[in-house]
Structure formats: C-alpha cells, structure tokens
Amino acid sequence: MSASIVTGPAQPGDRVPVEVAVGVLVQRDASGQEAAFLLTSRPEGKVYAGYWEFPGGKLEAGETVHQALRRELQEELGITIGQSHPWQQLVMDYPHARVRLHFHKVFDWTGEFEMRERQSMAWETLPVVSHPVLPGTIPVLQWFAAERSFVGPTHRD
Ligand SMILES: Nc1nc2c([nH]c(=O)n2[C@H]2C[C@H](O)[C@@H](COP(=O)(O)OP(=O)(O)OP(=O)(O)O)O2)c(=O)[nH]1
C-alpha cells in the first residue's frame, strides 16, 4: 500500500478529497505545558486496521469540523469534547481515498474513555512507541516535534 502527502494545488483529474475531522487530544502538565497526546488504533474491518492514528472520522453532510469531531469522539470513545482548536490541515492521497484531514487540538473533555469500536488507546509522547502508525499520522508527529524542539526519530519505521 502506498500513500503520499499532497503538496501544491489540485490538478485536473485529481480525486475530490473526502473531508475528515481529526482530534488531537492533548494533556497539560503541572506547569500548563502540552504533554501526552492520544493515539488510537484503527478498528478491525477498516482500511489500515491496527494502524495508530488520531481519533476522528469523515464529516457528514452539513457538519462543521468541530461538530463532526464531537460526534465521532462520542461514538468512538464515549467522551464529550469542549472547545476544539483548529491546528493544521493536510491532504493525503491513499489508494482507497484522497482525504483532507482537519486537525483540531482538544484540551477539554468529559466522560470516561470507552473503546466502543474495540480499538486500543495510548497516551504518547515523542518518540511514540505505538506501532505501526498510519502514514497520515507521521506529519502530525513532525509538527509536534517542531513545536516541542524534539530532535530524532518521532516513531519506529
Ligand atoms: N481518523 C483518522 N483518520 C485518518 C488519520 N490520518 C489519516 O490519513 N486518516 C484517514 C484514514 C481514512 O482514510 C480517513 C478517515 O476515515 P475513517 O474510515 O476512519 O472514518 P469514519 O470513522 O467516518 O469511517 P466509516 O464510518 O466510513 O467507516 O482518513 C487520523 O489521524 N485519524
């Protein structure tokens, strides 16, 4: 399976991207600095099953990214998010789909985590130990590395 990051403007003949809301849940340490972030594994039955990603899913008709995130995290993890903060966007081209990923950071949520799709979850810092990570997760780890002045591999190959 090959996947690539799309850079530059759309070209004639490109597939129209599917819009995806992605939640980057971040804990803060005692001094208020950003600390661990949440990764979840893709459930059985989905493409890239078992790969680690940030929780989220496709926007439904008429939804904003925030609304989709709130719904997906309720459905998948059983939590209710408060505010979400737009952070980064990325278009990925996979054999199965072209997706535009809208990453929002989330610092506030309520409820207990329940793995409603029998996925796994892990609070991670750099370098992440969960393996393998989804191709679309790698740029996010690089953004974290830049924000945190982290040097070295962000994950296992
Ligand atoms: N949730 C999520 N999806 C990601 C990430 N990175 C990445 O490339 N993707 C891709 C994988 C999928 O092609 C797409 C998300 O679709 P999905 O199948 O997980 O969404 P969904 O939960 O709405 O799925 P479904 O109801 O259609 O089964 O975005 C990520 O960090 N999180």
The ligand as a Tripos MOL2 file, in Angstrom:
@<TRIPOS>MOLECULE
LIG
   32    34     1     0     0
SMALL
NO_CHARGES

@<TRIPOS>ATOM
      1 N1         -9.4980    9.2270   11.9980 N.pl3     1 LIG1
      2 C1         -8.3730    9.4660   11.3350 C.ar      1 LIG1
      3 N2         -8.3000    9.2190   10.0130 N.ar      1 LIG1
      4 C2         -7.1250    9.4730    9.4170 C.ar      1 LIG1
      5 C3         -5.9990    9.9630   10.1190 C.ar      1 LIG1
      6 N3         -4.9670   10.0970    9.2410 N.ar      1 LIG1
      7 C4         -5.4180    9.6890    8.0390 C.ar      1 LIG1
      8 O1         -4.7730    9.6700    6.9980 O.2       1 LIG1
      9 N4         -6.7450    9.3050    8.1350 N.ar      1 LIG1
     10 C5         -7.5550    8.8160    7.0260 C.3       1 LIG1
     11 C6         -7.8820    7.3570    7.1110 C.3       1 LIG1
     12 C7         -9.2130    7.2660    6.4000 C.3       1 LIG1
     13 O2         -8.9650    7.1590    5.0040 O.3       1 LIG1
     14 C8         -9.8570    8.6040    6.6840 C.3       1 LIG1
     15 C9        -10.8100    8.5660    7.8590 C.3       1 LIG1
     16 O3        -11.8380    7.7280    7.5690 O.3       1 LIG1
     17 P1        -12.4510    6.6440    8.5860 P.3       1 LIG1
     18 O4        -12.7890    5.4540    7.7810 O.co2     1 LIG1
     19 O5        -11.5500    6.4560    9.7420 O.co2     1 LIG1
     20 O6        -13.6900    7.4710    9.0420 O.3       1 LIG1
     21 P2        -15.0680    7.0480    9.6600 P.3       1 LIG1
     22 O7        -14.8530    6.7230   11.1100 O.co2     1 LIG1
     23 O8        -16.0160    8.1760    9.3150 O.co2     1 LIG1
     24 O9        -15.3570    5.7080    8.8790 O.3       1 LIG1
     25 P3        -16.6500    4.9780    8.3740 P.3       1 LIG1
     26 O10       -17.7730    5.4020    9.2590 O.co2     1 LIG1
     27 O11       -16.7820    5.4280    6.9440 O.co2     1 LIG1
     28 O12       -16.2450    3.5370    8.4860 O.co2     1 LIG1
     29 O13        -8.7950    9.4940    6.9880 O.3       1 LIG1
     30 C10        -6.0840   10.1970   11.5040 C.ar      1 LIG1
     31 O14        -5.1420   10.6120   12.2010 O.2       1 LIG1
     32 N5         -7.2900    9.9210   12.0670 N.ar      1 LIG1
@<TRIPOS>BOND
     1     1     2 1
     2     2     3 ar
     3     2    32 ar
     4     3     4 ar
     5     4     5 ar
     6     4     9 ar
     7     5     6 ar
     8     5    30 ar
     9     6     7 ar
    10     7     8 2
    11     7     9 ar
    12     9    10 1
    13    10    11 1
    14    10    29 1
    15    11    12 1
    16    12    13 1
    17    12    14 1
    18    14    15 1
    19    14    29 1
    20    15    16 1
    21    16    17 1
    22    17    18 2
    23    17    19 1
    24    17    20 1
    25    20    21 1
    26    21    22 2
    27    21    23 1
    28    21    24 1
    29    24    25 1
    30    25    26 2
    31    25    27 1
    32    25    28 1
    33    30    31 2
    34    30    32 ar
@<TRIPOS>SUBSTRUCTURE
     1 LIG1         1 GROUP 0 **** ****
